[in-house]
Amino acid sequence: MGSVKGGPETFIEALKEYITSKGLIVMSTYPHINMYNYLENYEIFDVKKTPSKNGSITEIFRKGHDVIRSLHPTHSLAAWGKDAKYFMEGHEISQSPYDEFSPYKKLLDINVKMLLIGVNFNHAVMIRVIDDLYPDYPLSPYIPNKVYTVEVRNYDGNLIKINTPCHDPIFSKERNNMAIFPHVKDKVTFGKLGSAYTWVLRSQDLFNKQIDLSKKGVFPFYKLPLKNRL
């Protein structure tokens, strides 16, 4: 965005003022930049203390007043605004990051808008929900037959155990979400915030297009590795 007086705090406050508490703001607060390395060297995820690795804006946002963070060791989200608690609760019983118990499913159900600032589709969080929420999707991004059981410290300070699969690091290297972009660009609203280009897209528009593309054999990958998954 360029130089902003007050930095991330200024941006967050401006966003809250624009959306208001009658709306909902959600940011990804993943505690890792590599899921496999993170789980292999796991330290307890503390919902109150474990920092977000998704940039300084998300880290400051998650620590803000009235922000609720979901209880998931690898794919937590943080929310502020109307029904934030409802949207974030239940993630701890998910058996995979984006499944039917997750905040991602609730956000998809309300057709949440995705806002990308200074980044492209390779950073679009909601592009991954099809992995868990479309039962006929022919590709699985997870390491086959491997589930990690890890401890998470909840808001009460208690430790709970959560099961999660892990994205296959080989598969992840081949992922190219921008392969989907030409098929949905007519649904994208483009803008600019400071010096950063912005993209806004409804999540259901993306999800439904991904279903159509999967039926035609079009997937967000440079190539299709691990062909036995087809």
C-alpha positions as CSV (number, residue, x, y, z in Angstrom):
1,M,0.0,0.0,0.0
2,G,3.0,2.3,0.5
3,S,3.7,4.4,3.6
4,V,0.8,4.6,6.0
5,K,1.0,6.8,9.1
6,G,0.4,4.5,12.0
7,G,1.1,1.4,10.0
8,P,-1.1,-1.7,10.4
9,E,-3.1,-0.2,13.2
10,T,-4.3,2.6,11.0
11,F,-5.3,0.2,8.2
12,I,-7.2,-2.0,10.7
13,E,-9.1,0.8,12.3
14,A,-10.0,2.2,8.9
15,L,-11.3,-1.2,7.8
16,K,-13.3,-1.5,11.0
17,E,-14.8,2.0,10.5
18,Y,-15.8,1.1,6.9
19,I,-17.2,-2.4,7.6
20,T,-18.7,-1.4,11.0
21,S,-19.6,-3.8,13.8
22,K,-22.7,-4.7,11.8
23,G,-20.5,-6.4,9.3
24,L,-17.8,-9.0,9.7
25,I,-14.0,-8.9,9.1
26,V,-12.0,-12.2,9.0
27,M,-8.3,-12.6,8.5
28,S,-6.2,-15.7,8.2
29,T,-3.8,-16.2,11.2
30,Y,-1.9,-19.3,10.3
31,P,1.0,-20.0,12.7
32,H,3.3,-21.3,9.9
33,I,4.5,-20.7,6.4
34,N,5.1,-24.4,5.7
35,M,2.4,-26.7,7.1
36,Y,4.6,-29.9,6.9
37,N,7.7,-28.4,8.6
38,Y,5.4,-26.9,11.3
39,L,3.7,-30.1,12.2
40,E,6.9,-32.1,12.1
41,N,8.4,-29.7,14.6
42,Y,5.2,-28.9,16.4
43,E,5.0,-26.7,19.4
44,I,1.7,-26.2,21.2
45,F,-0.6,-23.8,19.4
46,D,-1.9,-21.3,22.0
47,V,-4.9,-19.5,20.6
48,K,-4.1,-16.4,22.7
49,K,-0.3,-16.2,22.2
50,T,0.8,-18.1,19.1
51,P,1.6,-15.4,16.5
52,S,0.2,-15.2,13.0
53,K,2.6,-15.8,10.2
54,N,0.4,-14.1,7.6
55,G,1.9,-10.7,8.0
56,S,1.9,-7.8,10.5
57,I,-1.7,-6.7,9.8
58,T,-3.1,-10.1,10.7
59,E,-0.9,-10.4,13.8
60,I,-2.0,-7.0,15.1
61,F,-5.6,-7.7,14.1
62,R,-5.8,-11.0,16.0
63,K,-4.7,-9.3,19.2
64,G,-7.3,-6.6,19.0
65,H,-10.3,-6.0,21.2
66,D,-13.3,-8.2,20.6
67,V,-11.4,-10.4,18.0
68,I,-12.1,-14.1,18.2
69,R,-9.6,-16.6,16.9
70,S,-10.6,-20.1,15.8
71,L,-9.1,-23.2,17.6
72,H,-7.1,-24.9,14.9
73,P,-3.4,-25.7,15.0
74,T,-2.6,-25.0,11.4
75,H,-5.4,-23.0,9.7
76,S,-6.9,-20.6,12.4
77,L,-8.8,-17.6,11.4
78,A,-9.6,-14.5,13.4
79,A,-12.8,-12.5,13.2
80,W,-14.3,-9.2,14.4
81,G,-17.8,-7.9,14.1
82,K,-21.3,-9.4,13.9
83,D,-21.5,-13.0,15.0
84,A,-17.7,-13.3,15.1
85,K,-17.9,-16.0,17.9
86,Y,-20.4,-18.1,15.9
87,F,-18.3,-18.1,12.8
88,M,-15.1,-19.0,14.6
89,E,-16.4,-21.6,17.0
90,G,-16.3,-25.3,16.2
91,H,-13.0,-25.4,14.3
92,E,-11.5,-27.6,17.0
93,I,-13.7,-30.5,16.0
94,S,-12.8,-30.3,12.3
95,Q,-11.0,-33.3,11.0
96,S,-9.5,-31.3,8.2
97,P,-8.9,-27.5,8.0
98,Y,-11.8,-26.6,5.7
99,D,-14.4,-29.2,6.5
100,E,-18.1,-28.8,7.3
101,F,-17.5,-27.9,10.9
102,S,-15.0,-25.2,10.1
103,P,-15.4,-21.4,9.8
104,Y,-14.6,-21.7,6.1
105,K,-17.9,-23.6,5.5
106,K,-19.8,-20.9,7.4
107,L,-18.1,-18.2,5.4
108,L,-18.8,-20.0,2.2
109,D,-22.5,-20.3,3.2
110,I,-22.9,-16.6,3.5
111,N,-21.0,-16.0,0.2
112,V,-18.2,-14.0,2.0
113,K,-16.3,-11.5,-0.1
114,M,-12.5,-12.1,-0.5
115,L,-10.4,-9.0,-0.4
116,L,-6.8,-9.4,-1.8
117,I,-4.6,-6.4,-1.2
118,G,-1.3,-6.3,-3.1
119,V,-1.4,-10.1,-3.8
120,N,-2.9,-12.4,-6.3
121,F,-4.9,-15.6,-6.3
122,N,-1.9,-17.6,-5.0
123,H,-2.8,-16.0,-1.6
124,A,-6.6,-16.5,-1.8
125,V,-7.6,-18.4,1.3
126,M,-11.1,-19.5,0.1
127,I,-9.7,-21.1,-3.0
128,R,-8.7,-24.1,-0.9
129,V,-12.1,-24.9,0.6
130,I,-13.0,-27.1,-2.4
131,D,-10.4,-29.6,-1.1
132,D,-12.7,-30.5,1.8
133,L,-16.2,-29.3,0.8
134,Y,-16.7,-30.7,-2.6
135,P,-17.0,-34.5,-2.1
136,D,-16.5,-35.3,-5.8
137,Y,-13.2,-33.3,-6.1
138,P,-10.9,-35.9,-7.6
139,L,-7.6,-34.6,-6.1
140,S,-6.6,-34.6,-2.4
141,P,-3.8,-32.2,-1.3
142,Y,-3.1,-34.2,1.8
143,I,-0.4,-36.7,2.6
144,P,-2.2,-40.1,2.2
145,N,-3.0,-42.1,5.3
146,K,-1.3,-39.7,7.7
147,V,-3.0,-37.7,10.5
148,Y,-1.2,-35.6,13.1
149,T,-2.7,-35.5,16.7
150,V,-1.5,-32.3,18.4
151,E,-2.4,-30.3,21.4
152,V,-3.9,-26.8,21.3
153,R,-4.3,-24.5,24.3
154,N,-7.8,-22.9,24.3
155,Y,-9.1,-19.6,25.7
156,D,-9.5,-21.2,29.1
157,G,-5.8,-22.2,29.2
158,N,-6.7,-25.9,28.9
159,L,-5.0,-28.3,26.4
160,I,-7.2,-30.2,24.0
161,K,-6.2,-32.6,21.3
162,I,-7.0,-32.0,17.7
163,N,-6.5,-34.2,14.6
164,T,-5.4,-32.8,11.3
165,P,-4.1,-34.1,8.0
166,C,-1.2,-32.3,6.4
167,H,-0.8,-30.8,2.9
168,D,1.6,-32.9,0.9
169,P,4.7,-30.7,0.5
170,I,5.4,-32.1,-3.0
171,F,1.8,-31.5,-4.0
172,S,1.9,-28.0,-2.6
173,K,5.0,-27.0,-4.6
174,E,3.0,-27.7,-7.8
175,R,0.0,-25.6,-6.7
176,N,-0.7,-22.6,-8.9
177,N,-3.9,-20.9,-7.9
178,M,-3.5,-18.3,-10.7
179,A,-4.4,-21.1,-13.2
180,I,-8.0,-20.5,-12.0
181,F,-7.9,-16.7,-12.5
182,P,-8.7,-16.5,-16.3
183,H,-11.9,-18.5,-15.6
184,V,-13.2,-16.1,-12.9
185,K,-11.7,-12.7,-13.8
186,D,-15.1,-11.5,-15.1
187,K,-16.4,-11.9,-11.5
188,V,-13.5,-9.9,-10.0
189,T,-13.8,-6.3,-9.0
190,F,-10.4,-4.6,-9.4
191,G,-9.3,-1.5,-7.5
192,K,-6.4,0.2,-5.8
193,L,-5.6,1.0,-2.2
194,G,-2.6,3.3,-2.1
195,S,-0.1,1.7,-4.4
196,A,-1.5,-1.8,-4.0
197,Y,-3.9,-3.3,-6.5
198,T,-6.9,-5.0,-4.9
199,W,-9.1,-7.8,-6.0
200,V,-12.6,-8.6,-4.6
201,L,-14.5,-11.8,-5.4
202,R,-17.5,-13.6,-3.9
203,S,-16.5,-16.9,-2.5
204,Q,-19.4,-18.8,-4.0
205,D,-18.6,-17.5,-7.5
206,L,-15.1,-19.0,-7.1
207,F,-16.3,-22.2,-5.5
208,N,-18.9,-22.9,-8.2
209,K,-16.5,-22.2,-11.0
210,Q,-13.9,-24.5,-9.4
211,I,-16.5,-27.3,-9.4
212,D,-17.2,-26.7,-13.1
213,L,-13.5,-26.7,-14.0
214,S,-12.9,-29.9,-12.0
215,K,-15.5,-31.6,-14.2
216,K,-13.5,-30.5,-17.2
217,G,-10.1,-31.6,-15.7
218,V,-8.9,-28.1,-15.0
219,F,-7.1,-27.8,-11.7
220,P,-4.9,-25.1,-10.0
221,F,-1.6,-26.9,-10.6
222,Y,1.4,-26.4,-12.8
223,K,1.1,-30.1,-13.6
224,L,-0.7,-33.0,-11.9
225,P,1.8,-34.8,-9.7
226,L,1.1,-38.1,-7.9
227,K,-1.2,-39.3,-10.6
228,N,-2.5,-42.2,-8.4
229,R,-4.6,-39.6,-6.6
230,L,-6.8,-39.0,-9.7
